[in-house]
Amino acid sequence: MTQPQLYSSAVSRHLQLPNGLDGAEHAAFRALIDPYLMDGAALQSIEGMAREVMQALLADLPLPATVEAVTDLGAKYAVRVQQRWLGWQPGLEPRLLAWMEENRAASRSGDREWTARVARAFDEIIQGELALRRDHAGYPAGDDVTSRLMRDDRLGRPLRDEELVSILRNWTAGDLGSLALCTGVVLHALAENPALQAHLRAGLPVPAFDRVLDELLRQDSPFVANRRRATQHTTLAGVDIPTGTIVHVNWTAANRDPRTVSHPDGFGPEENAPANIVYGAGPHACPGRALSTLELRVFTQELLNATTRLSLAGETERELPPGGGYARVPLRLE
C-alpha cells in the first residue's frame, strides 16, 4: 500500500480505473476523478440530497417497525443516493437492487462464470445510461455527474467508452454493495450497544462522529481483502516473494494488528484513528472515502433522529468473503 514501487495494483485481467493503475498513469486518472468525489461544495450538495433520501425512506416505515437493516434500509438508501448523484433514471431502482442481490450471491458462490455474467449485466446498465445522454455528435448536454464525466477532457481527450464504464462501475457497483454492508455493521453495533446509541444521539461534532463510524468498521470490517502484484523480488515479514507473485492484503487482520492497534478488540475511535486503514493507505487509498463516510454518517444520523431505540429482532447472518460484515441484520425500530 505504501510501497507502490514494490507492489503493483495492476492485478486484474479487466480494466479497473483508477485502482488498477500505477505511477503517473494512476496519478493522472486520480487528478481527473478525485474532484467528483472530494470537492467540498459537491459534498455539501450531496449531503442535503442524501438527507432527503433517508428521510423519505424512513417516512415509509411507521414506527415501531421490524426491518432487515441491509436490504430494507442500507441497499435502498445506497441505490437512491447513487441514482440521484449520478443522474440515472429513477426507474432503475428495482433492477439495481436485484443486481446487488445476485452479485452478492454470485460472489459467495465462487462461480466465475456466474460472476462474469453479473459483471456484464452491470456494464449494460451503465452503457444504457451513456446511450441515453448522447446527442448526434456523441456528447451529452446535461449537467448531471455522468454527463459531466462524459464531457471531461482533462486527460487531453474525452474518455473512451470502456474508460467511462470502468470508472462508473467503480463508483457504483463497488459502492452500492459496500455501503449497504457498512450500514449492516454500524446498525448491528448500535443495536448491541445502547450506551453507544445514546452517545451518538446526544450529538457529536462531525469529525468525532466520523471517527466512531471508522472505528466500528475497523472492528468489524466489511472489506476483507485486496490484491497486489510484486514488481520485483522482495521479502515481506521474512517471507520470500518472487517477482510477479500475487499478494493478498488482509485488511481485517491489518486493522487488528496489535503492533499498530494496542487493543484490537477495544473501542477507541480517537486512539485508533491514526492506524485505521479501512479505506486503505498510500497513493491508492480509496478516493471515495469522503463521499462514503458522508453517506454513512447521514444514514446513521437520520435513523437515530427518527427513532428512540434500535435493537436486534432476530438472528443475524454473517456475510462471507470476498464480502464482509453482515448479509442480514433483523432490526427493531422504536
PLY file of the C-alpha trace (Angstrom):
ply
format ascii 1.0
element vertex 334
property float x
property float y
property float z
element edge 333
property int vertex1
property int vertex2
end_header
0.00 0.00 0.00
2.70 2.46 0.99
5.33 0.92 -1.31
3.73 1.07 -4.77
7.17 0.70 -6.36
7.27 -2.84 -4.94
3.63 -3.85 -5.17
1.61 -3.04 -8.28
-2.17 -2.66 -8.28
-2.43 -3.97 -11.85
-3.69 -7.43 -10.91
-6.94 -7.81 -12.86
-7.49 -9.01 -16.42
-10.14 -6.30 -16.73
-9.79 -2.51 -16.96
-10.09 -1.03 -13.48
-9.93 2.76 -13.25
-8.24 4.22 -11.33
-7.40 1.48 -8.80
-5.85 -0.89 -11.36
-3.24 1.63 -12.50
0.18 2.59 -11.16
2.54 5.55 -11.18
1.95 8.55 -13.42
-0.99 6.93 -15.20
-2.73 6.34 -11.87
-1.98 9.91 -10.76
-3.46 11.34 -13.98
-6.72 9.46 -13.56
-6.91 10.33 -9.86
-6.50 14.01 -10.76
-9.48 13.67 -13.09
-11.66 11.59 -10.76
-10.95 12.98 -7.28
-12.77 16.31 -7.72
-16.03 14.48 -8.38
-15.65 12.65 -5.06
-13.89 15.14 -2.80
-14.97 18.68 -3.77
-16.37 20.42 -0.70
-19.25 22.19 -2.46
-20.24 18.99 -4.25
-20.18 17.02 -0.99
-22.34 19.64 0.70
-24.91 19.32 -2.08
-24.81 15.52 -1.85
-25.33 15.71 1.92
-28.58 17.63 1.52
-29.80 15.21 -1.13
-28.82 12.16 0.96
-30.78 13.50 3.94
-33.86 13.89 1.74
-33.47 10.32 0.52
-33.10 8.88 4.02
-35.96 10.94 5.45
-38.26 9.76 2.65
-37.19 6.15 3.19
-37.95 6.38 6.92
-41.29 8.11 6.29
-42.49 4.88 4.68
-41.79 2.98 7.94
-44.45 3.72 10.58
-42.88 3.07 13.96
-42.47 0.75 15.69
-41.27 -1.43 12.83
-39.16 -4.52 12.24
-36.89 -4.31 9.20
-33.94 -6.07 7.67
-31.21 -3.47 8.02
-29.14 -4.31 4.93
-31.84 -4.91 2.30
-34.70 -2.76 3.61
-32.60 0.22 4.62
-28.94 0.13 3.54
-29.38 -1.16 -0.02
-32.34 1.07 -0.85
-30.61 4.12 0.58
-27.39 3.36 -1.35
-29.23 2.90 -4.65
-31.36 6.03 -4.30
-28.44 8.26 -3.33
-26.26 6.91 -6.16
-29.03 7.30 -8.74
-29.66 10.91 -7.81
-25.96 11.77 -7.58
-25.18 10.31 -11.00
-28.43 11.50 -12.59
-29.54 7.99 -13.54
-33.15 7.01 -14.29
-35.27 6.61 -11.13
-36.90 3.56 -12.70
-33.62 1.66 -12.41
-34.05 1.08 -8.67
-35.64 -2.41 -8.87
-33.04 -3.52 -11.43
-30.15 -2.23 -9.32
-31.48 -3.82 -6.13
-31.91 -7.15 -7.91
-28.41 -6.82 -9.31
-26.97 -6.24 -5.82
-28.60 -9.43 -4.54
-27.40 -11.51 -7.49
-23.90 -10.03 -7.33
-23.63 -10.94 -3.65
-24.87 -14.48 -4.32
-22.51 -14.91 -7.27
-19.53 -13.65 -5.26
-20.30 -16.00 -2.39
-20.69 -18.97 -4.76
-17.17 -18.76 -6.19
-18.66 -19.46 -9.64
-16.52 -17.37 -12.01
-18.88 -17.71 -14.97
-21.82 -16.50 -12.89
-19.73 -13.64 -11.50
-18.69 -12.65 -15.04
-22.32 -12.63 -16.23
-23.33 -10.44 -13.32
-20.46 -8.03 -14.09
-21.54 -7.81 -17.74
-25.09 -7.12 -16.66
-23.94 -4.10 -14.68
-21.85 -2.84 -17.59
-25.01 -3.00 -19.72
-26.82 -0.76 -17.21
-24.01 1.80 -17.48
-23.88 1.59 -21.28
-27.62 2.23 -21.36
-27.16 5.40 -19.31
-24.37 6.58 -21.62
-26.52 5.94 -24.70
-29.39 7.98 -23.24
-27.12 11.01 -22.97
-25.54 11.06 -26.41
-26.73 13.58 -28.97
-25.96 13.28 -32.68
-22.37 14.46 -32.07
-21.84 11.92 -29.30
-21.71 14.37 -26.38
-24.37 14.95 -23.72
-25.80 18.35 -22.89
-26.90 17.55 -19.32
-25.24 18.76 -16.11
-25.51 15.58 -14.04
-22.32 13.85 -12.91
-22.49 11.15 -15.61
-22.88 13.74 -18.39
-20.05 15.88 -17.00
-17.77 12.86 -16.85
-18.57 12.06 -20.48
-17.51 15.58 -21.48
-14.42 15.69 -19.27
-11.28 16.19 -21.36
-8.68 16.89 -18.67
-6.63 13.96 -19.95
-6.25 15.91 -23.19
-9.04 13.87 -24.79
-12.54 12.66 -23.91
-12.74 9.40 -22.02
-13.33 6.31 -24.14
-16.46 4.27 -23.53
-14.57 1.45 -21.84
-12.96 4.01 -19.51
-16.31 5.61 -18.69
-17.81 2.21 -17.95
-14.87 1.25 -15.72
-15.00 4.50 -13.71
-18.76 4.40 -13.27
-18.61 0.70 -12.39
-16.05 1.50 -9.70
-18.21 4.31 -8.34
-21.45 2.36 -8.34
-21.09 -1.43 -8.41
-18.48 -1.33 -5.66
-20.05 1.43 -3.60
-23.62 0.09 -3.63
-22.68 -3.21 -2.05
-20.03 -1.72 0.22
-22.30 0.98 1.63
-25.12 -1.49 2.26
-22.73 -3.81 4.13
-21.34 -0.87 6.12
-24.85 0.06 7.27
-25.28 -3.51 8.49
-22.06 -3.33 10.51
-22.98 0.02 12.07
-26.59 -0.87 12.88
-25.61 -4.24 14.35
-23.09 -2.49 16.60
-25.58 0.18 17.70
-28.33 -2.36 18.35
-25.98 -4.29 20.65
-24.72 -1.18 22.44
-27.43 1.14 23.88
-24.74 3.29 25.51
-23.16 4.00 22.12
-26.61 4.80 20.71
-27.12 7.32 23.49
-23.65 8.78 22.91
-24.39 9.40 19.22
-27.94 10.63 19.85
-26.56 13.26 22.24
-24.82 14.89 19.30
-21.17 14.81 18.28
-19.14 17.13 16.04
-18.83 15.68 12.53
-15.15 14.67 12.84
-15.83 12.78 16.08
-18.95 11.13 14.65
-16.97 10.00 11.60
-14.22 8.54 13.77
-16.84 6.45 15.59
-18.06 5.09 12.24
-14.49 4.37 11.14
-13.79 2.55 14.41
-16.89 0.37 14.04
-15.72 -0.57 10.55
-12.21 -1.25 11.84
-13.58 -3.62 14.45
-15.88 -5.47 12.05
-14.71 -4.58 8.56
-16.86 -5.39 5.51
-13.71 -5.00 3.37
-11.87 -8.27 3.78
-9.01 -8.36 1.28
-7.34 -6.86 -1.76
-4.51 -7.90 -4.07
-1.14 -6.56 -5.19
1.50 -7.95 -7.57
5.19 -7.89 -6.64
7.10 -5.86 -9.25
10.47 -7.21 -8.12
11.93 -9.93 -5.95
11.45 -8.88 -2.34
10.70 -10.14 1.15
7.80 -9.32 3.44
7.88 -10.24 7.15
10.65 -12.69 6.36
8.72 -14.36 3.52
10.43 -14.61 0.12
8.25 -13.07 -2.62
9.41 -13.65 -6.23
8.69 -11.10 -8.96
5.13 -11.39 -10.25
3.72 -13.03 -7.11
0.16 -12.01 -6.26
-0.01 -10.92 -2.62
-3.35 -10.80 -0.80
-3.71 -7.89 1.60
-5.88 -8.91 4.55
-7.49 -5.64 5.64
-9.28 -7.24 8.59
-6.06 -8.62 10.05
-4.18 -5.38 9.39
-6.81 -3.37 11.26
-6.42 -5.72 14.24
-2.63 -5.91 14.23
-1.52 -5.42 17.87
1.70 -3.84 16.61
-0.29 -0.82 15.41
-3.54 -1.11 17.39
-2.75 -1.58 21.08
-6.18 -3.03 21.96
-7.62 -4.56 18.75
-10.88 -5.66 20.40
-11.37 -2.41 22.28
-13.36 0.61 21.16
-11.07 3.61 20.67
-12.18 5.99 17.90
-9.62 8.64 18.81
-6.72 6.39 19.78
-7.03 4.05 16.79
-7.72 6.68 14.12
-4.05 7.07 13.02
-3.69 3.32 12.40
-7.16 2.75 10.88
-6.82 1.61 7.26
-10.44 0.72 6.48
-10.13 2.87 3.35
-6.58 1.83 2.53
-3.37 3.85 2.61
-0.78 5.30 0.27
-1.46 6.60 -3.26
-4.20 4.01 -3.83
-6.21 4.94 -0.74
-9.90 4.96 -1.62
-10.78 8.22 -3.46
-14.39 7.83 -2.37
-13.66 7.86 1.35
-15.13 11.33 1.96
-18.28 10.54 -0.03
-18.80 7.11 1.54
-18.25 8.47 5.06
-20.70 11.31 4.40
-23.34 8.88 3.13
-22.89 6.57 6.12
-22.98 9.50 8.57
-26.21 10.88 7.09
-27.78 7.42 7.11
-26.91 6.89 10.77
-27.83 10.37 11.96
-31.22 10.38 10.26
-32.08 6.93 11.57
-31.15 7.94 15.13
-33.09 11.20 14.77
-36.22 9.31 13.67
-36.12 6.69 16.46
-35.68 6.40 20.20
-34.32 2.85 20.28
-32.68 0.31 17.97
-32.49 -3.36 18.92
-31.87 -6.70 17.24
-35.08 -8.53 16.29
-33.65 -11.95 15.46
-30.59 -13.89 14.38
-28.06 -12.02 12.26
-26.31 -13.60 9.26
-22.65 -13.01 8.52
-21.50 -12.21 5.01
-18.73 -14.40 3.63
-15.51 -13.36 1.84
-14.91 -11.71 -0.58
-17.51 -9.52 1.09
-17.69 -8.97 4.81
-19.85 -7.56 7.52
-23.44 -8.78 7.65
-25.77 -10.13 4.98
-28.78 -9.92 7.31
-29.48 -7.83 10.42
-33.13 -8.01 11.63
-33.69 -4.71 13.40
-36.44 -3.35 15.63
-37.03 0.39 15.29
-38.95 2.25 18.01
0 1
1 2
2 3
3 4
4 5
5 6
6 7
7 8
8 9
9 10
10 11
11 12
12 13
13 14
14 15
15 16
16 17
17 18
18 19
19 20
20 21
21 22
22 23
23 24
24 25
25 26
26 27
27 28
28 29
29 30
30 31
31 32
32 33
33 34
34 35
35 36
36 37
37 38
38 39
39 40
40 41
41 42
42 43
43 44
44 45
45 46
46 47
47 48
48 49
49 50
50 51
51 52
52 53
53 54
54 55
55 56
56 57
57 58
58 59
59 60
60 61
61 62
62 63
63 64
64 65
65 66
66 67
67 68
68 69
69 70
70 71
71 72
72 73
73 74
74 75
75 76
76 77
77 78
78 79
79 80
80 81
81 82
82 83
83 84
84 85
85 86
86 87
87 88
88 89
89 90
90 91
91 92
92 93
93 94
94 95
95 96
96 97
97 98
98 99
99 100
100 101
101 102
102 103
103 104
104 105
105 106
106 107
107 108
108 109
109 110
110 111
111 112
112 113
113 114
114 115
115 116
116 117
117 118
118 119
119 120
120 121
121 122
122 123
123 124
124 125
125 126
126 127
127 128
128 129
129 130
130 131
131 132
132 133
133 134
134 135
135 136
136 137
137 138
138 139
139 140
140 141
141 142
142 143
143 144
144 145
145 146
146 147
147 148
148 149
149 150
150 151
151 152
152 153
153 154
154 155
155 156
156 157
157 158
158 159
159 160
160 161
161 162
162 163
163 164
164 165
165 166
166 167
167 168
168 169
169 170
170 171
171 172
172 173
173 174
174 175
175 176
176 177
177 178
178 179
179 180
180 181
181 182
182 183
183 184
184 185
185 186
186 187
187 188
188 189
189 190
190 191
191 192
192 193
193 194
194 195
195 196
196 197
197 198
198 199
199 200
200 201
201 202
202 203
203 204
204 205
205 206
206 207
207 208
208 209
209 210
210 211
211 212
212 213
213 214
214 215
215 216
216 217
217 218
218 219
219 220
220 221
221 222
222 223
223 224
224 225
225 226
226 227
227 228
228 229
229 230
230 231
231 232
232 233
233 234
234 235
235 236
236 237
237 238
238 239
239 240
240 241
241 242
242 243
243 244
244 245
245 246
246 247
247 248
248 249
249 250
250 251
251 252
252 253
253 254
254 255
255 256
256 257
257 258
258 259
259 260
260 261
261 262
262 263
263 264
264 265
265 266
266 267
267 268
268 269
269 270
270 271
271 272
272 273
273 274
274 275
275 276
276 277
277 278
278 279
279 280
280 281
281 282
282 283
283 284
284 285
285 286
286 287
287 288
288 289
289 290
290 291
291 292
292 293
293 294
294 295
295 296
296 297
297 298
298 299
299 300
300 301
301 302
302 303
303 304
304 305
305 306
306 307
307 308
308 309
309 310
310 311
311 312
312 313
313 314
314 315
315 316
316 317
317 318
318 319
319 320
320 321
321 322
322 323
323 324
324 325
325 326
326 327
327 328
328 329
329 330
330 331
331 332
332 333
